Amino acid sequence: MTSQSQSLAPLLTFRAGLSADVAAIVTLVDSAYRGDSSRRGWTTEAELLGGQRTDPDEVAGLVGRAPTEGRVLLTERGGRLLACCYLERQENACYLGMFSVDPNLQGGRIGRSVLVEAERIAREEWSCTEMKMTVIDVRHELLAWYTRRGYERTGEHKPFPYGDPRSGIPKRDDLRFEVMRKTL
């Protein structure tokens, strides 16, 4: 389903990712978080983690989920992939992950529009009352960005999956995730 954004970037369109989109999604996500390309944007984790952020098998599994359980939300302009995120319905809550914006376009309000659309899907299509996510807790600028969007830091932490190269190769030993929540 495609919808026109009513927010800050009216030329954006949104749709669910398909199996044909897997390679483009992997490229986008890795470019937003890892390696030299990610340094063009402000969401880079290149100083914290090396290796991959995701892989084709993981993304294929996510796009293959039932639309009522999970969805890779793609954001495009003129057919060009600009951003994506993964939404997963968890009872009355919606988990938001893999939120990525092309590093060359970060700071242009695309991320805000993606977040508004993700929250709309969670609230209106899935009847969720809460959005939640995990953020590496040393990412102070990212935690602050989400706080400005109405998310609350919970103080609840989850361990980083050290030893699992599918999550990246840590460059420091103090990484962990903090759970953030927002009432919808």
Contact map, one row per residue, 1 for C-alpha under 8 A:
1110000000000111000000000000000000000000000000000000000000000000000000000000000000000000000000000000000000000000000000000000000000000000000000000000000000000000000000000000000000000000
1111000000001111000000000000000000000000000000000000000000000000000000000000000000000000000000000000000000000000000000000000000000000000000000000000000000000000000000000000000000000000
1111100000001110000000000000000000000000000000000000000000000000000000000000000000000000000000000000000000000000000000000000000000000000000000000000000000000000000000000000000000000000
0111110001111100000000000000000000000000000000000000000000000000000000000000000000000000000000000000000000000000000000000000000000000000000000000000000000000000000000000000000000000000
0011111111111100000000000000000000000000000000000000000000000000000000000000000000000000000000000000000000000000100010000000000000000000000000000000000000000000000000000000000000000000
0001111111000000000000000000000000000000000000000000000000000000000000000000000000000000000000000000000000000000000000000000000000000000000000000000000000000000000000000000000000000000
0000111111000000000000000000000000000000000000000000000000000000000000000000000000000000000000000000000000000000100100000000000000000000000000000000000000000000000000000000000000000000
0000111111000000000000000000000000000000000000000000000000000000000000000000000000000000000000000000000000001101100000000000000000000000000000000000000000000000000000000000000000000000
0000111111110000000000000000000000000000000000000000000000000000000000000000000000000000000000000000000000001100100000000000000000000000000000000000000000000000000000000000000000000000
0001111111110000000000000000000000000000000000000000000000000000000000000000000000000000000000000000000000000000000000000000000000000000000000000000000000000000000000000000000000000000
0001100011111000000000000000000000000000000000000000000000000000000000000000100000000000000000000000000000000000000000000000000000000000000000000000000000000000000000000000000000000000
0001100011111100000000000000000000000000000000000000000000000000000000000011100000000000000000000000000000000000000000000000000000000000000000000000000000000000000000000000000000000000
0111100000111110000000000000000000000000000000000000000000000000000000000011100000000000000000000000000000000000000000000000000000000000000000000000000000000000000000000000000000000000
1111100000011111000000000000000000000000000000000000000000000000000000001111000000000000000000000000000000000000000010000000000000000000000000000000000000000000000000000000000000000000
1110000000001111100000000000000000000000000000000000000000000000000000001110000000000000000000000000000000000000000000000000000000000000000000000000000000000000000000000000000000000000
1100000000000111110000000000000000000000000000000000000000000010000000111100000000000000000000000000000000000000000000000000000000000000000000000000000000000000000000000000000000000000
0000000000000011111011000000000000000000000000000000000000000010000000111100000000000000000000000000000000000000000000000000000000000000000000000000000000000000000000000000000000000000
0000000000000001111111000000000000000000000000000000000000000011000000000000000000000000000000000000000000000000000000000000000000000000000000000000000000000000000000000000000000000000
0000000000000000111111000000000000000000000000000000000000010011000000000000000000000000000000000000000000000000000000000000000000000000000000000000000000000000000000000000000000000000
0000000000000000011111100000000000000000000000000000000000000000000000000000000000000000000000000000000000000000000000000000000000000000000000000000000000000000000000000000000000000000
0000000000000000111111111000000000000000000000000000000000000000000000000000000000000000000000000000000000000000000000000000000000000000000000000000000000000000000000000000000000000000
0000000000000000111111111100000000000000000000000000000100110010000000000000000000000000000000000000000000000000000000000000000000000000000000000000000000000000000000000000000000000000
0000000000000000000111111110000000000000000000000000000100000000000000000000000000000000000000000000000000000000000000000000000000000000000000000000000000000000000000000000000000000000
0000000000000000000011111111000000000000000000000000000000000000000000000000000010000000000000000000000000000000000000000000000000000000000000000000000000000000000000000000000000000000
0000000000000000000011111111100000000000000000000000000000100000000000000000000000010000000000000000000000000000000000000000000000000000000000000000000000000000000000000000000000000000
0000000000000000000001111111110000000000000000000000011100100000000000000000000000000000000000000000000000000000000000000000000000000000000000000000000000000000000000000000000000000000
0000000000000000000000111111111000000000000000000000000000000000000000000000000000000000000000000000000000000000000000000000000000000000000000000000000000000000000000000000000000000000
0000000000000000000000011111111100000000000000000000000000000000000000000000000001100000000000000001110000000000000000000000000000000000000000000000000000000000000000000000000000000000
0000000000000000000000001111111110000000000000000000110000000000000000000000000000010000000000000111100000000000000000000000000000000000000000000000000000000000000000000000000000000000
0000000000000000000000000111111111100100000000000001110000000000000000000000000000000000000000000000000000000000000000000000000000000000000000000000000000000000000000000000000000000000
0000000000000000000000000011111111101100000000000000000000000000000000000000000000000000000000000000011000000000000000000000000000000000000000000000000000000000000000000000000000000000
0000000000000000000000000001111111001100101100000000000000000000000000000000000000000000000000000001111000000000000000000000000000000000000000000000000000000000000000000000000000000000
0000000000000000000000000000111111100100001111000000100000000000000000000000000000000000000000000001000000000000000000000000000000000000000000000000000000000000000000000000000000000000
0000000000000000000000000000011111111100000111001111100000000000000000000000000000000000000000000000000000000000000000000000000000000000000000000000000000000000000000000000000000000000
0000000000000000000000000000011011111110000001000110000000000000000000000000000000000000000000000000000000000000000000000000000000000000000000000000000000000000000000000000000000000000
0000000000000000000000000000000001111111000001000000000000000000000000000000000000000000000000000000000000000000000000000000000000000000000000000000000000000000000000000000000000000000
0000000000000000000000000000001101111111000000000000000000000000000000000000000000000000000000000000001000000000000000000000000000000000000000000000000000000000000000000000000000000000
0000000000000000000000000000011111111111111111000000000000000000000000000000000000000000000000000000001000000000000000000000000000000000000000000000000000000000000000000000000000000000
0000000000000000000000000000000000111111111101000000000000000000000000000000000000000000000000000000001000000000000000000000000000000000000000000000000000000000000000000000000000000000
0000000000000000000000000000000000011111110000000000000000000000000000000000000000000000000000000000001100000000000000000000000000000000000000000000000000000000000000000000000000000000
0000000000000000000000000000000100000111111100000000000000000000000000000000000000000000000000000000011111100000000000000000000000000000000000000000000000000000000000000000000000000000
0000000000000000000000000000000000000111111100000000000000000000000000000000000000000000000000000000001001100000000000000000000000000000000000000000000000000000000000000000000000000000
0000000000000000000000000000000110000110111110000000000000000000000000000000000000000000000000000000001000000000000000000000000000000000000001000000000000000000000000000000000000000000
0000000000000000000000000000000111000110111111100000000000000000000000000000000000000000000000000000000000000000000000000000000000000000000000000000000000000000000000000000000000000000
0000000000000000000000000000000011000100001111111000000000000000000000000000000000000000000000000000000000000000000000000000000000000000000000000000000000000000000000000000000000000000
0000000000000000000000000000000011110110000111111100000000000000000000000000000000000000000000000000000000000000000000000000000000000000000000000000000000000000000000000000000000000000
0000000000000000000000000000000000000000000111111100000000000000000000000000000000000000000000000000000000000000000000000000000000000000000000000000000000000000000000000010000000000000
0000000000000000000000000000000000000000000011111100000000000000000000000000000000000000000000000000000000000000000000000000000000000000000000000000000000000000000000000111000000000000
0000000000000000000000000000000001000000000011111110000000000000000000000000000000000000000000000000000000000000000000000000000000000000000000000000000000000000000000011111000000000000
0000000000000000000000000000000001100000000001111111000000000000000000000000000000000000000000000000000000000000000000000000000000000000000000000000000000000000000000011110000000000000
0000000000000000000000000000000001100000000000001111100000000000000000000000000000000000000000000000000000000000000000000000000000000000000000000000000000000000000010011000000000000000
0000000000000000000000000000010001000000000000000111111000000000000000000000000000000000000000000000000000000000000000000000000000000000000000000000000000000000000011111000000000000000
0000000000000000000000000000110011000000000000000011111000000000000000000000000000000000000000000000000000000000000000000000000000000000000000000000000000000000000001110000000000000000
0000000000000000000000000100110000000000000000000001111101100000000000000000000000000000000000000000000000000000000000000000000000000000000000000000000000000000000001100000000000000000
0000000000000000000000000100000000000000000000000001111111100000000000000000000000000000000000000000000000000000000000000000000000000000000000000000000000000000000001000000000000000000
0000000000000000000001100100000000000000000000000000011111110000000000000000000000000000000000000000000000000000000000000000000000000000000000000000000000000000000000000000000000000000
0000000000000000000000000000000000000000000000000000001111111000000000000000000000000000000000000000000000000000000000000000000000000000000000000000000000000000000000000000000000000000
0000000000000000000000000000000000000000000000000000011111111100000000000000000000000000000000000000000000000000000000000000000000000000000000000000000000000000000000000000000000000000
0000000000000000000001001100000000000000000000000000011111111110000000000000000000000000000000000000000000000000000000000000000000000000000000000000000000000000000000000000000000000000
0000000000000000001001000000000000000000000000000000000111111111000000000000000000000000000000000000000000000000000000000000000000000000000000000000000000000000000000000000000000000000
0000000000000000000000000000000000000000000000000000000011111111100000000000000000000000000000000000000000000000000000000000000000000000000000000000000000000000000000000000000000000000
0000000000000000000000000000000000000000000000000000000001111111100001110000000000000100000000000000000000000000000000000000000000000000000000000000000000000000000000000000000000000000
0000000000000001111001000000000000000000000000000000000000111111100001110000000000000000000000000000000000000000000000000000000000000000000000000000000000000000000000000000000000000000
0000000000000000011000000000000000000000000000000000000000011111110000000000000000000000000000000000000000000000000000000000000000000000000000000000000000000000000000000000000000000000
0000000000000000000000000000000000000000000000000000000000001111111011100000000000000000000000000000000000000000000000000000000000000000000000000000000000000000000000000000000000000000
0000000000000000000000000000000000000000000000000000000000000001111111100000000000000000000000000000000000000000000000000000000000000000000000000000000000000000000000000000000000000000
0000000000000000000000000000000000000000000000000000000000000000111111100000000000000000000000000000000000000000000000000000000000000000000000000000000000000000000000000000000000000000
0000000000000000000000000000000000000000000000000000000000000000011111100000000000000000100000000000000000000000000000000000010000000000000000000000000000000000000000000000000000000000
0000000000000000000000000000000000000000000000000000000000000000111111100000000000000001110000000000000000000000000000000000000000000000000000000000000000000000000000000000000000000000
0000000000000000000000000000000000000000000000000000000000000110111111110000000000000111100000000000000000000000000000000000000000000000000000000000000000000000000000000000000000000000
0000000000000001100000000000000000000000000000000000000000000110111111111000000000000111000000000000000000000000000000000000000000000000000000000000000000000000000000000000000000000000
0000000000000001100000000000000000000000000000000000000000000110000001111100000000011110000000000000000000000000000000000000000000000000000000000000000000000000000000000000000000000000
0000000000000111100000000000000000000000000000000000000000000000000000111110000000011110000000000000000000000000000001000000000000000000000000000000000000000000000000000000000000000000
0000000000000111100000000000000000000000000000000000000000000000000000011111000011111000000000000000000000000000000000000000000000000000000000000000000000000000000000000000000000000000
0000000000011110000000000000000000000000000000000000000000000000000000001111100011110000000000000000000000000000010000000000000000000000000000000000000000000000000000000000000000000000
0000000000011100000000000000000000000000000000000000000000000000000000000111111111100000000000000000000000000000000000000000000000000000000000000000000000000000000000000000000000000000
0000000000111000000000000000000000000000000000000000000000000000000000000011111111000000000000000000000000000000000000000000000000000000000000000000000000000000000000000000000000000000
0000000000000000000000000000000000000000000000000000000000000000000000000001111100000000000000000000000000000000000000000000000000000000000000000000000000000000000000000000000000000000
0000000000000000000000000000000000000000000000000000000000000000000000000001111110000000000000000000000000000000000000000000000000000000000000000000000000000000000000000000000000000000
0000000000000000000000000000000000000000000000000000000000000000000000000001111111000000000000000000000000000000000000000000000000000000000000000000000000000000000000000000000000000000
0000000000000000000000010000000000000000000000000000000000000000000000000111101111100000000000000000000000000000000000000000000000000000000000000000000000000000000000000000000000000000
0000000000000000000000000001000000000000000000000000000000000000000000000111100111110000000000000000110010000000000000000000000000000000000000000000000000000000000000000000000000000000
0000000000000000000000000001000000000000000000000000000000000000000000000111000011111000000000000011110000000110010000000000000000000000000000000000000000000000000000000000000000000000
0000000000000000000000001000100000000000000000000000000000000000000000011110000001111100000000000111100000000000010000000000000000000000000000000000000000000000000000000000000000000000
0000000000000000000000000000000000000000000000000000000000000000000000011100000000111110000000011111000000000000010000000000000000000000000000000000000000000000000000000000000000000000
0000000000000000000000000000000000000000000000000000000000000100000001111000000000011111000000111110000000000000000000000000000000000000000000000000000000000000000000000000000000000000
0000000000000000000000000000000000000000000000000000000000000000000001111000000000001111100001111000000000000000000001000100000000000000000000000000000000000000000000000000000000000000
0000000000000000000000000000000000000000000000000000000000000000000011100000000000000111110001110000000000000000000000000000000000000000000000000000000000000000000000000000000000000000
0000000000000000000000000000000000000000000000000000000000000000000111000000000000000011111111100000000000000000000000000100010100000000000000000000000000000000000000000000000000000000
0000000000000000000000000000000000000000000000000000000000000000000010000000000000000001111111100000000000000000000000000000000000000000000000000000000000000000000000000000000000000000
0000000000000000000000000000000000000000000000000000000000000000000000000000000000000000111111000000000000000000000000000000000100000000000000000000000000000000000000000000000000000000
0000000000000000000000000000000000000000000000000000000000000000000000000000000000000000111111000000000000000000000000000000001111000000000000000000000000000000000000000000000000000000
0000000000000000000000000000000000000000000000000000000000000000000000000000000000000000111111100000000000000000000000000100000111110000000000000000000000000000000000000000000000000000
0000000000000000000000000000000000000000000000000000000000000000000000000000000000000011111111110000000000000000000000000100000101110000000000000000000000000000000000000000000000000000
0000000000000000000000000000000000000000000000000000000000000000000000000000000000000111110011111000000000000000000000000000000000111000000000000000000000000000000000000000000000000000
0000000000000000000000000000000000000000000000000000000000000000000000000000000000001111000001111110000000000000000001000000000000111000000000000000000000000000000000000000000000000000
0000000000000000000000000000000000000000000000000000000000000000000000000000000000001110000000111110000000000000000000000000000000001100000000000000000000000000000000000000000000000000
0000000000000000000000000000100000000000000000000000000000000000000000000000000000011100000000011111000000000000000000000000000000000000000000000000000000000000000000000000000000000000
0000000000000000000000000000100000000000000000000000000000000000000000000000000000111100000000011111100000000000000000000000000000000000000000000000000000000000000000000000000000000000
0000000000000000000000000001100110000000000000000000000000000000000000000000000000111000000000000111110000000010000000000000000000000000000000000000000000000000000000000000000000000000
0000000000000000000000000001100100000000000000000000000000000000000000000000000001110000000000000011111011000110000000000000000000000000000000000000000000000000000000000000000000000000
0000000000000000000000000001001100000000100000000000000000000000000000000000000001100000000000000001111111000000000000000000000000000000000000000000000000000000000000000000000000000000
0000000000000000000000000000001100001111111000000000000000000000000000000000000000000000000000000000111111000000000000000000000000000000000000000000000000000000000000000000000000000000
0000000000000000000000000000000000000001100000000000000000000000000000000000000000000000000000000000011111000000000000000000000000000000000000000000000000000000000000000000000000000000
0000000000000000000000000000000000000000100000000000000000000000000000000000000001000000000000000000111111110100000000000000000000000000000000000000000000000000000000000000000000000000
0000000000000000000000000000000000000000110000000000000000000000000000000000000000000000000000000000111111111110000000000000000000000000000000000000000000000000000000000000000000000000
0000000000000000000000000000000000000000110000000000000000000000000000000000000000000000000000000000000011111110000000000000000000000000000000000000000000000000000000000000000000000000
0000000000000000000000000000000000000000000000000000000000000000000000000000000000000000000000000000000011111110000000000000000000000000000000000000000000000000000000000000000000000000
0000000110000000000000000000000000000000000000000000000000000000000000000000000000000000000000000000000001111111100000000000000000000000000000000000000000000000000000000000000000000000
0000000110000000000000000000000000000000000000000000000000000000000000000000000000100000000000000000100011111111110000000000000000000000000000000000000000000000000000000000000000000000
0000000000000000000000000000000000000000000000000000000000000000000000000000000000100000000000000001100001111111111000000000000000000000000000000000000000000000000000000000000000000000
0000000100000000000000000000000000000000000000000000000000000000000000000000000000000000000000000000000000001111111100000000000000000000000000000000000000000000000000000000000000000000
0000101110000000000000000000000000000000000000000000000000000000000000000000000000000000000000000000000000001111111110000000000000000000000000000000000000000000000000000000000000000000
0000000000000000000000000000000000000000000000000000000000000000000000000010000000111000000000000000000000000111111111000000000000000000000000000000000000000000000000000000000000000000
0000000000000000000000000000000000000000000000000000000000000000000000000000000000000000000000000000000000000011111111100000000000000000000000000000000000000000000000000000000000000000
0000001000000000000000000000000000000000000000000000000000000000000000000000000000000000000000000000000000000001111111110000000000000000000000000000000000000000000000000000000000000000
0000100000000100000000000000000000000000000000000000000000000000000000000000000000000000000000000000000000000000111111111000000000000000000000000000000000000000000000000000000000000000
0000000000000000000000000000000000000000000000000000000000000000000000001000000000000010000000010000000000000000011111111100000000000000000000000000000000000000000000000000000000000000
0000000000000000000000000000000000000000000000000000000000000000000000000000000000000000000000000000000000000000001111111110000000100000000000000000000000000000000000000000000000000001
0000000000000000000000000000000000000000000000000000000000000000000000000000000000000000000000000000000000000000000111111111100000000000000000000000000000000000000000000000000000000000
0000000000000000000000000000000000000000000000000000000000000000000000000000000000000000000000000000000000000000000011111111110000000000000000000000000000000000000000000000000000000000
0000000000000000000000000000000000000000000000000000000000000000000000000000000000000010100011000000000000000000000001111111111110100000000000000000000000000000000000000000000000000000
0000000000000000000000000000000000000000000000000000000000000000000000000000000000000000000000000000000000000000000000111111111110000000000000000000000000000000000000000000000000000001
0000000000000000000000000000000000000000000000000000000000000000000000000000000000000000000000000000000000000000000000011111111100000000000000000000000000000000000000000000000000000000
0000000000000000000000000000000000000000000000000000000000000000000000000000000000000000000000000000000000000000000000011111111000000000000000000000000000000000000000000000000000000000
0000000000000000000000000000000000000000000000000000000000000000000100000000000000000000100000000000000000000000000000001111111100000000000000000000000000000000000000000000000000000000
0000000000000000000000000000000000000000000000000000000000000000000000000000000000000000000100000000000000000000000000000111111110000000000000000000000000000000000000000000000000000000
0000000000000000000000000000000000000000000000000000000000000000000000000000000000000000101111000000000000000000000000000111011111100000000000000000000000000000000000000000000000000001
0000000000000000000000000000000000000000000000000000000000000000000000000000000000000000000110000000000000000000000000000110001111100000000000000000000000000000000000000000000000000011
0000000000000000000000000000000000000000000000000000000000000000000000000000000000000000000111000000000000000000000000000000000111110000000000000000000000000000000000000000000000001111
0000000000000000000000000000000000000000000000000000000000000000000000000000000000000000000011110000000000000000000000100100000111111000000000000000000000000000000000000000000000001111
0000000000000000000000000000000000000000000000000000000000000000000000000000000000000000000011110000000000000000000000000000000001111100000000000000000000000000000000000000000000111100
0000000000000000000000000000000000000000000000000000000000000000000000000000000000000000000000111000000000000000000000000000000000111110000000000000000000000000000000000000000000111000
0000000000000000000000000000000000000000000000000000000000000000000000000000000000000000000000001000000000000000000000000000000000011111000000000000000000000000000000000000000011110000
0000000000000000000000000000000000000000000000000000000000000000000000000000000000000000000000000000000000000000000000000000000000001111101001100000000000000000000000000000000011110000
0000000000000000000000000000000000000000000000000000000000000000000000000000000000000000000000000000000000000000000000000000000000000111111000000000000000000000000000000000001111000000
0000000000000000000000000000000000000000000000000000000000000000000000000000000000000000000000000000000000000000000000000000000000000011111100100000000000000000000000000000001111000000
0000000000000000000000000000000000000000000000000000000000000000000000000000000000000000000000000000000000000000000000000000000000000001111100000000000000000000000000000000001000000000
0000000000000000000000000000000000000000000000000000000000000000000000000000000000000000000000000000000000000000000000000000000000000011111111100000000000000000000000000000000000000000
0000000000000000000000000000000000000000000000000000000000000000000000000000000000000000000000000000000000000000000000000000000000000000111111110000000000000000000000000000000000000000
0000000000000000000000000000000000000000000000000000000000000000000000000000000000000000000000000000000000000000000000000000000000000000001111111000000000000000000000000000000000000000
0000000000000000000000000000000000000000001000000000000000000000000000000000000000000000000000000000000000000000000000000000000000000010001111111100000000000000000000000000000000000000
0000000000000000000000000000000000000000000000000000000000000000000000000000000000000000000000000000000000000000000000000000000000000010101111111110000010000000000000000000000000000000
0000000000000000000000000000000000000000000000000000000000000000000000000000000000000000000000000000000000000000000000000000000000000000000111111111000000000000000000000000000000000000
0000000000000000000000000000000000000000000000000000000000000000000000000000000000000000000000000000000000000000000000000000000000000000000011111111100000000000000000000000000000000000
0000000000000000000000000000000000000000000000000000000000000000000000000000000000000000000000000000000000000000000000000000000000000000000001111111111100000000000000000000000000000000
0000000000000000000000000000000000000000000000000000000000000000000000000000000000000000000000000000000000000000000000000000000000000000000000111111111110000000000000000000000000000000
0000000000000000000000000000000000000000000000000000000000000000000000000000000000000000000000000000000000000000000000000000000000000000000000011111111000000000000000000000000000000000
0000000000000000000000000000000000000000000000000000000000000000000000000000000000000000000000000000000000000000000000000000000000000000000000001111111000000000000000000000000000000000
0000000000000000000000000000000000000000000000000000000000000000000000000000000000000000000000000000000000000000000000000000000000000000000000000111111100000000000000000000000000000100
0000000000000000000000000000000000000000000000000000000000000000000000000000000000000000000000000000000000000000000000000000000000000000000000000111111110000000000000000000000000011100
0000000000000000000000000000000000000000000000000000000000000000000000000000000000000000000000000000000000000000000000000000000000000000000000000110011111000000000000000000000000011100
0000000000000000000000000000000000000000000000000000000000000000000000000000000000000000000000000000000000000000000000000000000000000000000000100010001111100000000000000000000001111000
0000000000000000000000000000000000000000000000000000000000000000000000000000000000000000000000000000000000000000000000000000000000000000000000000000000111110000000000000000000001111000
0000000000000000000000000000000000000000000000000000000000000000000000000000000000000000000000000000000000000000000000000000000000000000000000000000000011111000000000000000000001100000
0000000000000000000000000000000000000000000000000000000000000000000000000000000000000000000000000000000000000000000000000000000000000000000000000000000001111100000000000000000001100000
0000000000000000000000000000000000000000000000000000000000000000000000000000000000000000000000000000000000000000000000000000000000000000000000000000000000111110000000000000000111100000
0000000000000000000000000000000000000000000000000000000000000000000000000000000000000000000000000000000000000000000000000000000000000000000000000000000000011111000000000000000111100000
0000000000000000000000000000000000000000000000000000000000000000000000000000000000000000000000000000000000000000000000000000000000000000000000000000000000001111100000000000001110000000
0000000000000000000000000000000000000000000000000000000000000000000000000000000000000000000000000000000000000000000000000000000000000000000000000000000000000111110000000000001110000000
0000000000000000000000000000000000000000000000000000000000000000000000000000000000000000000000000000000000000000000000000000000000000000000000000000000000000011111100100000000000000000
0000000000000000000000000000000000000000000000000000000000000000000000000000000000000000000000000000000000000000000000000000000000000000000000000000000000000001111110001100000000000000
0000000000000000000000000000000000000000000000000000000000000000000000000000000000000000000000000000000000000000000000000000000000000000000000000000000000000000111110001000000000000000
0000000000000000000000000000000000000000000000000000000000000000000000000000000000000000000000000000000000000000000000000000000000000000000000000000000000000000111111111000000000000000
0000000000000000000000000000000000000000000000000011000000000000000000000000000000000000000000000000000000000000000000000000000000000000000000000000000000000000011111111000000000000000
0000000000000000000000000000000000000000000000000001111000000000000000000000000000000000000000000000000000000000000000000000000000000000000000000000000000000000000111110000000000000000
0000000000000000000000000000000000000000000000000001110000000000000000000000000000000000000000000000000000000000000000000000000000000000000000000000000000000000100111111000000000000000
0000000000000000000000000000000000000000000000001111100000000000000000000000000000000000000000000000000000000000000000000000000000000000000000000000000000000000000111111100000000000000
0000000000000000000000000000000000000000000000001111000000000000000000000000000000000000000000000000000000000000000000000000000000000000000000000000000000000000011110111110000000000000
0000000000000000000000000000000000000000000000011100000000000000000000000000000000000000000000000000000000000000000000000000000000000000000000000000000000000000010000011111101000000000
0000000000000000000000000000000000000000000000111100000000000000000000000000000000000000000000000000000000000000000000000000000000000000000000000000000000000000000000001111100000000000
0000000000000000000000000000000000000000000000011000000000000000000000000000000000000000000000000000000000000000000000000000000000000000000000000000000000000000000000000111111000000000
0000000000000000000000000000000000000000000000000000000000000000000000000000000000000000000000000000000000000000000000000000000000000000000000000000000000000000000000000111111000000000
0000000000000000000000000000000000000000000000000000000000000000000000000000000000000000000000000000000000000000000000000000000000000000000000000000000000000000000000000001111100000000
0000000000000000000000000000000000000000000000000000000000000000000000000000000000000000000000000000000000000000000000000000000000000001110000000000000000000011000000000101111110000000
0000000000000000000000000000000000000000000000000000000000000000000000000000000000000000000000000000000000000000000000000000000000000001100000000000000000001111000000000000011111000000
0000000000000000000000000000000000000000000000000000000000000000000000000000000000000000000000000000000000000000000000000000000000000111100000000000000000001111000000000000001111100000
0000000000000000000000000000000000000000000000000000000000000000000000000000000000000000000000000000000000000000000000000000000000000111100000000000000011111100000000000000000111110000
0000000000000000000000000000000000000000000000000000000000000000000000000000000000000000000000000000000000000000000000000000000000011110000000000000000011111100000000000000000011111000
0000000000000000000000000000000000000000000000000000000000000000000000000000000000000000000000000000000000000000000000000000000000011110000000000000001111000000000000000000000001111100
0000000000000000000000000000000000000000000000000000000000000000000000000000000000000000000000000000000000000000000000000000000001111000000000000000001111000000000000000000000000111110
0000000000000000000000000000000000000000000000000000000000000000000000000000000000000000000000000000000000000000000000000000000001110000000000000000011100000000000000000000000000011111
0000000000000000000000000000000000000000000000000000000000000000000000000000000000000000000000000000000000000000000000000000000011100000000000000000000000000000000000000000000000001111
0000000000000000000000000000000000000000000000000000000000000000000000000000000000000000000000000000000000000000000000100010000111100000000000000000000000000000000000000000000000000111
